[in-house]
Amino acid sequence: MTRRIGAAEWRRLVLELEESGQTHKEFAAAKAVPVSTLQFWLYKLRREAMRASAPPVLLPVEVVDSTALSARRGGASACGPPALLEAAHPSGVVLRFPVGTDVAYLRAVLAGLG
């Protein structure tokens, strides 16, 4: 029977992992925990720490008219607003998100691009 590990124990294990110098696979084997679960908690705790330490950042947005979406649909659509939101980065990268995507998620993705 596998014992269930609580959040406090995972926090302790993640701290131990970061100080150990071992790979995720080595550490998980030594502690008899699934490497995938260890990685889940590692990334979850890193995200939480990053959110707690970084204030929200407002990014400049330029709204431009684009025919790209209607062209992909085969012409203009009378069905209402487009189903995608496009964000173009100065590097040339264009990201497309479904309308209604969580604003905090969009902010994090765009901030990650620098």
C-alpha positions in Angstrom: 0.0 0.0 0.0 1.3 3.4 -1.0 1.3 6.1 1.7 -0.3 9.4 0.9 2.1 12.4 1.2 0.6 15.7 2.2 1.5 19.2 0.9 3.8 20.0 3.9 5.8 16.8 3.3 6.1 17.6 -0.4 7.4 21.1 0.4 10.0 19.5 2.7 11.0 17.0 0.0 11.3 19.7 -2.7 13.6 21.7 -0.4 15.7 18.6 0.2 15.8 17.9 -3.5 17.1 21.4 -4.3 19.8 21.1 -1.7 20.8 17.5 -2.6 22.4 18.1 -6.0 20.8 14.9 -7.2 18.8 14.5 -10.4 15.0 14.3 -10.0 15.2 10.6 -10.9 17.9 9.8 -8.4 16.2 11.7 -5.6 12.8 10.2 -6.3 14.3 6.7 -6.3 16.1 7.4 -3.0 12.9 8.7 -1.4 10.6 6.0 -3.0 8.3 8.6 -4.5 7.2 8.9 -8.2 9.5 11.2 -10.1 6.4 12.7 -12.0 4.8 13.6 -8.7 8.0 15.1 -7.3 8.3 17.2 -10.5 4.7 18.3 -10.3 5.3 19.6 -6.7 8.6 21.2 -7.6 7.1 23.2 -10.5 3.9 24.0 -8.5 5.9 25.4 -5.6 8.2 27.4 -8.0 5.1 28.9 -9.7 3.6 29.8 -6.3 6.8 31.4 -5.2 7.2 33.3 -8.5 3.6 34.6 -8.3 4.0 35.7 -4.6 7.3 37.6 -5.3 6.4 39.2 -8.7 4.0 42.1 -8.8 1.5 42.1 -11.7 3.0 43.7 -14.8 0.9 45.6 -17.3 2.0 45.2 -20.8 1.4 47.6 -23.6 -1.2 46.4 -26.1 -1.7 47.7 -29.6 -5.0 46.7 -31.2 -4.8 46.3 -35.0 -7.2 45.3 -37.6 -6.4 41.8 -39.0 -7.9 39.8 -41.8 -6.0 36.7 -40.9 -8.8 35.1 -38.9 -11.5 35.8 -41.5 -9.2 34.6 -44.3 -8.7 31.3 -42.5 -12.4 31.0 -42.2 -12.9 31.6 -45.9 -14.1 35.2 -45.6 -15.8 37.5 -43.2 -18.1 35.9 -40.7 -21.4 37.3 -39.5 -21.4 34.9 -36.5 -20.1 37.5 -34.0 -16.6 38.2 -32.6 -13.6 36.2 -33.7 -12.9 33.1 -31.7 -9.2 33.9 -31.2 -7.2 36.7 -29.6 -3.8 37.3 -31.2 -0.7 38.8 -29.5 2.2 39.8 -31.7 5.6 40.1 -29.9 8.2 42.5 -31.3 10.4 39.4 -32.1 7.8 38.3 -34.6 6.2 35.6 -32.5 2.5 35.6 -32.8 0.4 33.8 -30.1 -3.2 33.0 -30.5 -5.5 32.4 -27.5 -9.2 31.5 -27.4 -11.4 34.4 -26.5 -12.1 34.1 -22.8 -8.7 32.8 -21.8 -7.8 33.7 -18.2 -6.2 37.2 -18.1 -3.6 36.1 -15.5 -2.5 33.3 -17.7 -2.1 35.6 -20.7 -0.1 38.1 -18.6 2.2 35.3 -17.4 2.8 34.0 -20.9 3.5 37.5 -22.4 5.7 38.4 -19.5 7.7 35.3 -20.0 8.5 36.4 -23.5 10.2 39.4 -22.1 
